[in-house]
């Protein structure tokens, strides 16, 4: 029987292990894609203002709120809202989330963006104030270019 030089050296690369590796890699890629897609399409948990938090609303003071627009390095419009939140109540606040509601020219709600202005790792003690900054670079077309309404959507109390 005639044998080639390649067969005498050990056969070189074997197609079966490579094929198995490619199938495993492809399977992992497909699973990863579907996991990523499920996370991207997941509906965020709805933020609910509890009765306890609703009663505390008058004790949170949003003031010095201003809006400015500039052009980002990528050429997009960047809208920034800055302000101060004060806790004039007697309870420690662990976190505060706002809904920033943008409207079109006819006063119809165009977009609602949840934003955290007090983070749980910092909190807000009774009598304390904290500055906040919110940046938006993807406001839909048709926005009326006025300050969005800011609604406190969630208050989490600390110990």
Secondary structure, 3 states (H helix, E strand, C coil): CCCCHHHHHCCCCCHHHHHHHHHHHHHHHHHHHHHHHHHHHCCCCCCCCCHHHHHHHHHEEEEEEEEEEEECCCCCEEEEEEEEEEECCCCCEEEEEEEEEEEECCCCEEEEEEEEEECCCCCECCCCEEEEEEEECCCCCCECCCCCEEEEEEEEECC
